[in-house]
């Protein structure tokens, strides 16, 4: 009787581990991934800033034709240690102002903290979720 019980527990534990491991490869981008992508994008766009906090507020899967995509909506606090001049009127492509959640030109003074809201985009690839910073997660 006791060996039968142990067998059932072993099967339950095995199934639980298998389900957990199978879900690992399909996880959706979260806070840590979003923060890393935003840091990379700001650096790539020449923004001397420090990410103070990052929080995923919502996410949604988007399926278009043969593409699986994911949109991660976030709130972030960004510190400008030396100040920063955002020239949004000149921005023609999705770039610095989009990542900072700005529509208009804005000057940040030294040590100012800006609360930003925005969306990061990911596309499903063989390597994982490909982000706007051209890295797979």
Backbone as CSV, one residue per row, in Angstrom:
resi,resn,N_x,N_y,N_z,CA_x,CA_y,CA_z,C_x,C_y,C_z
1,UNK,0.824,-1.195,0.000,0.000,0.000,0.000,0.871,1.262,0.000
2,UNK,1.883,1.304,0.860,2.761,2.468,0.934,3.540,2.639,-0.362
3,UNK,3.957,1.549,-0.996,4.713,1.669,-2.244,3.824,2.219,-3.363
4,UNK,2.549,1.881,-3.364,1.612,2.420,-4.353,1.441,3.920,-4.189
5,UNK,1.380,4.354,-2.935,1.253,5.778,-2.636,2.493,6.533,-3.106
6,UNK,3.682,5.944,-2.838,4.934,6.568,-3.274,4.992,6.645,-4.797
7,UNK,4.495,5.615,-5.462,4.475,5.602,-6.920,3.619,6.752,-7.457
8,UNK,2.426,6.942,-6.878,1.527,8.021,-7.301,2.189,9.374,-7.057
9,UNK,2.811,9.541,-5.896,3.502,10.805,-5.615,4.622,11.049,-6.624
10,UNK,5.353,9.996,-6.972,6.431,10.118,-7.956,5.911,10.535,-9.317
11,UNK,4.789,9.949,-9.731,4.184,10.294,-11.018,3.719,11.747,-11.002
12,UNK,3.054,12.167,-9.934,2.573,13.547,-9.812,3.753,14.522,-9.850
13,UNK,4.812,14.215,-9.113,5.989,15.080,-9.098,6.626,15.139,-10.480
14,UNK,6.718,13.991,-11.155,7.303,13.953,-12.493,6.511,14.778,-13.493
15,UNK,5.194,14.668,-13.451,4.335,15.438,-14.349,4.482,16.931,-14.054
16,UNK,4.520,17.297,-12.784,4.669,18.708,-12.407,5.978,19.282,-12.929
17,UNK,7.064,18.534,-12.780,8.371,18.996,-13.263,8.349,19.120,-14.779
18,UNK,7.778,18.148,-15.470,7.717,18.184,-16.929,6.925,19.385,-17.417
19,UNK,5.799,19.673,-16.766,4.996,20.832,-17.163,5.748,22.130,-16.918
20,UNK,6.446,22.217,-15.806,7.221,23.412,-15.490,8.313,23.620,-16.522
21,UNK,9.043,22.555,-16.856,10.131,22.679,-17.820,9.617,22.997,-19.215
22,UNK,8.499,22.418,-19.602,7.975,22.683,-20.945,7.510,24.126,-21.068
23,UNK,7.072,24.733,-19.986,6.616,26.123,-20.025,7.776,27.102,-20.057
24,UNK,8.979,26.672,-19.628,10.121,27.585,-19.560,10.483,28.172,-20.920
25,UNK,10.434,27.388,-21.975,10.836,27.855,-23.287,9.822,28.794,-23.915
26,UNK,8.621,28.856,-23.393,7.567,29.658,-23.990,7.165,30.844,-23.117
27,UNK,7.999,31.211,-22.162,7.616,32.289,-21.253,7.519,33.619,-21.985
28,UNK,6.665,34.444,-21.499,6.476,35.763,-22.072,7.462,36.724,-21.409
29,UNK,7.925,37.715,-22.141,8.843,38.695,-21.557,8.200,39.376,-20.346
30,UNK,8.998,39.572,-19.301,8.517,40.196,-18.074,9.365,41.388,-17.683
31,UNK,9.343,41.713,-16.389,10.048,42.888,-15.868,11.540,42.893,-16.182
32,UNK,12.232,41.794,-15.879,13.687,41.759,-16.068,14.051,41.920,-17.540
33,UNK,13.333,41.232,-18.411,13.609,41.333,-19.846,13.291,42.733,-20.350
34,UNK,12.146,43.261,-19.959,11.761,44.604,-20.384,12.768,45.656,-19.943
35,UNK,13.242,45.548,-18.706,14.223,46.511,-18.193,15.513,46.439,-19.005
36,UNK,15.950,45.231,-19.311,17.186,45.069,-20.079,17.028,45.657,-21.479
37,UNK,15.897,45.387,-22.119,15.641,45.920,-23.466,15.619,47.446,-23.425
38,UNK,14.917,48.027,-22.460,14.835,49.491,-22.377,16.214,50.099,-22.145
39,UNK,17.010,49.517,-21.242,18.385,50.000,-21.024,19.169,49.979,-22.335
40,UNK,19.092,48.856,-23.052,19.816,48.726,-24.315,19.359,49.765,-25.339
41,UNK,18.053,49.990,-25.425,17.526,50.949,-26.391,17.955,52.377,-26.065
42,UNK,17.926,52.730,-24.789,18.355,54.076,-24.396,19.832,54.261,-24.710
43,UNK,20.643,53.269,-24.381,22.084,53.343,-24.657,22.333,53.438,-26.170
44,UNK,21.649,52.616,-26.939,21.791,52.592,-28.398,21.437,53.941,-29.011
45,UNK,20.498,54.656,-28.381,20.061,55.957,-28.878,20.825,57.119,-28.249
46,UNK,21.907,56.814,-27.530,22.763,57.862,-26.979,22.190,58.605,-25.792
47,UNK,21.302,57.979,-25.060,20.693,58.621,-23.891,21.486,58.214,-22.651
48,UNK,22.146,59.200,-22.030,22.898,58.946,-20.803,21.900,58.969,-19.644
49,UNK,21.389,57.797,-19.314,20.358,57.701,-18.282,20.515,56.404,-17.516
50,UNK,19.944,56.395,-16.318,19.963,55.196,-15.481,18.513,54.788,-15.223
51,UNK,18.234,53.519,-15.442,16.896,53.000,-15.181,16.762,52.751,-13.679
52,UNK,15.916,53.536,-13.018,15.736,53.447,-11.572,14.752,52.327,-11.229
53,UNK,13.676,52.232,-12.011,12.697,51.171,-11.786,12.030,50.834,-13.111
54,UNK,11.521,49.606,-13.184,10.818,49.153,-14.379,9.753,48.174,-13.935
55,UNK,8.537,48.364,-14.459,7.438,47.481,-14.087,6.562,47.215,-15.308
56,UNK,6.368,45.938,-15.597,5.440,45.543,-16.653,4.038,45.760,-16.093
57,UNK,3.224,46.545,-16.800,1.866,46.791,-16.319,0.839,45.962,-17.079
58,UNK,1.216,45.541,-18.287,0.319,44.713,-19.080,1.113,44.116,-20.228
59,UNK,0.632,43.009,-20.736,1.248,42.399,-21.903,0.164,41.720,-22.718
60,UNK,0.394,41.647,-24.017,-0.591,40.951,-24.838,0.095,40.324,-26.048
61,UNK,-0.401,39.155,-26.387,0.080,38.468,-27.571,-0.643,39.033,-28.780
62,UNK,0.085,39.173,-29.868,-0.479,39.680,-31.111,-0.102,38.695,-32.212
63,UNK,-1.096,38.218,-32.929,-0.841,37.281,-34.026,-1.288,37.933,-35.327
64,UNK,-0.334,38.083,-36.231,-0.619,38.660,-37.553,-0.011,37.753,-38.602
65,UNK,-0.848,37.278,-39.516,-0.415,36.370,-40.565,0.444,35.242,-39.980
66,UNK,1.721,35.184,-40.329,2.599,34.117,-39.834,3.531,34.589,-38.729
67,UNK,3.205,35.704,-38.093,4.082,36.279,-37.076,3.399,36.273,-35.713
68,UNK,4.108,35.731,-34.715,3.655,35.816,-33.333,4.430,36.945,-32.678
69,UNK,3.714,37.893,-32.131,4.360,39.043,-31.502,3.829,39.213,-30.083
70,UNK,4.509,40.048,-29.326,4.122,40.323,-27.949,4.388,41.798,-27.679
71,UNK,3.443,42.457,-27.064,3.594,43.852,-26.664,3.633,43.920,-25.148
72,UNK,4.679,44.528,-24.619,4.857,44.671,-23.180,4.702,46.146,-22.830
73,UNK,3.623,46.480,-22.124,3.393,47.843,-21.686,4.060,48.016,-20.319
74,UNK,4.739,49.139,-20.140,5.531,49.321,-18.927,5.426,50.731,-18.356
75,UNK,5.839,50.818,-17.100,6.088,52.092,-16.427,7.529,52.019,-15.945
76,UNK,8.264,53.094,-16.137,9.659,53.113,-15.719,10.016,54.476,-15.147
77,UNK,10.971,54.467,-14.242,11.550,55.709,-13.742,12.974,55.768,-14.268
78,UNK,13.275,56.888,-14.927,14.568,57.048,-15.586,15.252,58.283,-15.018
79,UNK,16.479,58.107,-14.552,17.276,59.185,-13.963,18.262,59.701,-14.999
80,UNK,18.333,61.019,-15.137,19.287,61.652,-16.041,20.396,62.290,-15.201
81,UNK,21.512,61.567,-14.996,22.575,62.063,-14.117,23.165,63.403,-14.551
82,UNK,23.234,63.652,-15.859,23.817,64.897,-16.369,22.797,65.763,-17.090
83,UNK,21.521,65.411,-16.975,20.494,66.121,-17.717,20.402,65.551,-19.122
84,UNK,19.361,65.948,-19.848,19.186,65.423,-21.205,18.208,66.302,-21.971
85,UNK,18.486,66.494,-23.248,17.622,67.273,-24.124,16.982,66.322,-25.135
86,UNK,15.680,66.091,-25.017,14.961,65.212,-25.934,14.361,66.048,-27.055
87,UNK,14.791,65.753,-28.272,14.320,66.478,-29.458,13.283,65.627,-30.178
88,UNK,12.067,65.673,-29.711,11.008,64.815,-30.241,10.443,65.302,-31.567
89,UNK,10.459,66.595,-31.802,9.915,67.131,-33.052,10.719,66.634,-34.248
90,UNK,12.006,66.343,-34.058,12.876,65.888,-35.141,12.826,64.375,-35.343
91,UNK,12.180,63.660,-34.439,12.182,62.200,-34.497,11.182,61.707,-35.541
92,UNK,11.689,61.011,-36.554,10.848,60.522,-37.654,10.533,59.034,-37.515
93,UNK,11.360,58.298,-36.792,11.159,56.868,-36.563,10.999,56.638,-35.068
94,UNK,10.517,55.474,-34.728,10.388,55.104,-33.321,11.785,55.098,-32.712
95,UNK,11.990,55.951,-31.729,13.317,56.082,-31.135,13.252,56.617,-29.724
96,UNK,14.204,57.463,-29.382,14.381,57.973,-28.026,13.092,58.470,-27.388
97,UNK,12.375,59.331,-28.072,11.162,59.915,-27.481,10.093,58.860,-27.225
98,UNK,9.968,57.889,-28.121,9.006,56.799,-27.915,9.391,55.989,-26.680
99,UNK,10.689,55.706,-26.518,11.135,54.895,-25.383,11.031,55.665,-24.065
100,UNK,11.081,56.994,-24.147,10.920,57.817,-22.949,9.454,58.174,-22.701
101,UNK,8.573,57.816,-23.625,7.149,58.115,-23.484,6.836,59.580,-23.680
102,UNK,7.562,60.237,-24.589,7.387,61.666,-24.838,6.791,61.930,-26.207
103,UNK,5.945,62.968,-26.292,5.392,63.406,-27.569,6.038,64.705,-28.039
104,UNK,6.548,65.493,-27.099,7.093,66.815,-27.408,8.521,66.942,-26.899
105,UNK,9.236,67.944,-27.421,10.590,68.225,-26.943,10.552,68.441,-25.430
106,UNK,11.625,68.025,-24.788,11.667,68.187,-23.329,13.116,68.243,-22.873
107,UNK,13.402,69.127,-21.940,14.724,69.234,-21.347,14.654,68.727,-19.915
108,UNK,15.531,67.802,-19.587,15.621,67.256,-18.230,16.853,67.856,-17.564
109,UNK,16.685,68.342,-16.350,17.826,68.914,-15.632,18.654,67.795,-14.995
110,UNK,19.846,68.131,-14.580,20.756,67.173,-13.945,20.066,66.508,-12.750
111,UNK,20.147,65.183,-12.691,19.608,64.343,-11.617,18.077,64.266,-11.599
112,UNK,17.432,64.730,-12.662,15.969,64.638,-12.735,15.552,63.197,-13.002
113,UNK,14.448,62.794,-12.359,13.872,61.467,-12.587,12.575,61.643,-13.360
114,UNK,12.481,60.929,-14.467,11.324,60.995,-15.349,10.534,59.693,-15.246
115,UNK,9.223,59.796,-15.069,8.363,58.613,-15.081,7.838,58.443,-16.493
116,UNK,8.165,57.293,-17.064,7.845,57.008,-18.456,6.847,55.872,-18.559
117,UNK,5.969,55.958,-19.528,5.067,54.858,-19.867,5.276,54.566,-21.343
118,UNK,5.353,53.295,-21.683,5.571,52.962,-23.077,5.273,51.501,-23.365
119,UNK,5.604,51.104,-24.583,5.378,49.741,-25.039,6.635,49.238,-25.729
120,UNK,7.039,48.028,-25.383,8.150,47.360,-26.058,7.558,46.251,-26.911
121,UNK,8.151,46.038,-28.085,7.639,45.043,-29.021,8.613,43.876,-29.174
122,UNK,8.069,42.673,-29.214,8.844,41.444,-29.367,8.219,40.607,-30.479
123,UNK,9.055,39.858,-31.198,8.583,38.944,-32.232,9.156,37.570,-31.918
124,UNK,8.309,36.553,-31.979,8.730,35.177,-31.683,9.662,34.685,-32.787
125,UNK,10.815,34.127,-32.395,11.771,33.569,-33.345,12.224,32.204,-32.841
126,UNK,13.049,31.534,-33.608,13.581,30.238,-33.190,14.439,30.362,-31.933
127,UNK,15.029,31.531,-31.730,15.920,31.762,-30.587,15.188,32.274,-29.350
128,UNK,13.910,32.551,-29.464,13.126,33.106,-28.356,12.395,34.350,-28.819
129,UNK,12.152,35.277,-27.910,11.482,36.531,-28.247,12.527,37.544,-28.705
130,UNK,12.455,37.969,-29.965,13.373,38.964,-30.519,12.813,40.335,-30.184
131,UNK,13.625,41.145,-29.493,13.173,42.468,-29.045,13.653,43.553,-29.984
132,UNK,13.189,44.756,-29.735,13.554,45.913,-30.549,15.041,46.248,-30.463
133,UNK,15.724,45.742,-29.445,17.164,45.985,-29.330,17.972,44.954,-30.128
134,UNK,17.281,44.147,-30.938,17.876,43.131,-31.814,18.478,41.953,-31.066
135,UNK,18.082,41.737,-29.820,18.531,40.596,-29.030,17.358,39.649,-28.801
136,UNK,17.676,38.356,-28.671,16.654,37.346,-28.387,16.645,37.048,-26.894
137,UNK,15.469,36.905,-26.342,15.315,36.617,-24.913,14.439,35.387,-24.718
